[in-house]
Amino acid sequence: MSKSKGKKITLIISIIILVLIIATFSGYFYVQSQLESKDAGSKKEIIVEIPSGSNVKDIGTILEDANVINSGRVFSYYVKYTNENNLKAGKYQLSPSMDTDDIVKVLKAGKTVAPEKLIIPEGYSLDQIADRIVNYQPNLKKS
């Protein structure tokens, strides 16, 4: 009876070790797939605004909602794991073809998109200036 009990324990331990190995490899490959670019062939550029005071979790959510990255949660874990905690606020031009490491480098460097200039020619009336501002900033309304 002792030999059969020993075989059962050995079998159970072997199964547990096998399950742990499979779970480890599955987790590793899942995280790696989430860190890769969302769409490697994409030529699309997306303007993403990171508000001042955003934490890493907020930034991950913003990037995921903008379809720039696969997973905001994996992004935030990656940033914490690599100790890349100096991400800067601003407007960024990002692409789904960028991997997580490239995005972190851009956000850390603070390479923001230059704001468009609003030019008001000399001699414009107040109505013309208001029209120009409304055209420049569509969410404003002329009253």
N, C-alpha and C positions, 0 to 999 in steps of 0.2 A: 504494500500500500504506500510505502514511503517513496518508492521510485515513481509511481504514477502521480503522486502529489507533487513531487519535484518537477516532473515533466509539465504538469499543469501550470505551476508557478513560472517555469521557464517560458512556456508558451505565452502566458499572460504578459510577462515582462517584455518579451519579444514583440508582441502586438502593440503594447504601449509605446515602445521605442520606435517602432515603424510608424505609428500614427503621429508621434511627435516629429519625426523626420519629415514626413509628408506635409504636416502643417507648417513646419518651418520653411520648407522650400516653396510651398504655395503662398505663404505670406510674403516671402522675399520677392517672388515673381510678380505678385499683385502690386506691391509697393513700387517695384521697378517700372511696371507698365503705367502706373499713375504718374510717375515722375517724367516719363517721356513726353514728347510734344503731343498735343491733342490731335493735330492734323499736320503731319510732316510735309505734305505737299501744298499746303495752303499758302497763298500769296496775299491773303487778306490781312489788312492792318486794322487793329481795333484801338480806339482811344479809350483808355481806362483812367478814371480819376480816383486817386487814393486820398481820402480826406485826412487832414491833419489830425493827429491823435489816434489814428487807427492802430489797433494791435494786429499781431500776426494772424490771428483767427479771422478778424474782420477783412484783412487783405486777401486771405485765401478765399473767403466767401465772395468778395467782390470779383476776383479773378475767375472763379468758377461760374458765377452768374453771367459774366461777360463772355463765357465760352473760350477763355484763353488757356485754362488748365483743366485737367481731368477731375481733380479732387481737391477741394479747399482744405479738407482735413489732413490729407497726406502732405499738402503744401506746408501747412503750419507745423506739422511734426518734423518735416524735412528742415525747415528754417531753424527750428529749435535745436534739432539734432546737430546741424552743422554750425550752430552758434552764429548765424548770420542775422543779427538782431538790429542792425542799423538801417532798416528800410525807410526810405524817405517818402513823404507825401508829395503829391503833385499829379499832373496829367501826363500819362505815358502812352506812347504808341507801341503796342505789343501785337504779337501775331500768334495764332494757334500753332504755327510751325516751330515756335521756340520751346525748348525744354525747360524744366523747372529751374535748372542751374542758370540758364541764360536770363530768365525772367528775374531771378534773385539778383544777378549782377546788375541788371538795368535799374532795378528798384533801389539797390544799395548805392549805386553811383549817382542816382538822382538825375538821370538824363531825361528830363521832362521835355514835352513837346513845347516848342516856342508858341506863345499865344499869338493869335492873329491880331494884326494891327487894324484899328478902326481909324480910317482917314476921313476927316471932315474938311473939305475944301474951303478956302477962305471965301467969304461972301455968302455962304449958305444961310437961308432963313431958319428960324426955329422949327418950322414944319419940315423942312428938308433934313435938318439934323435929326429930328425925331424919326423920320422915315429911315434914315441911314442906320440909326441905332436899332430900330425894330428889325431891319433886314439883317443886321449883324448878330443880334441876340433875339431869335424868334420867340422865345418864351416870354418876352416883354410885350406889353400891349400899349398901343398909342391911345391916350385918353384925351 
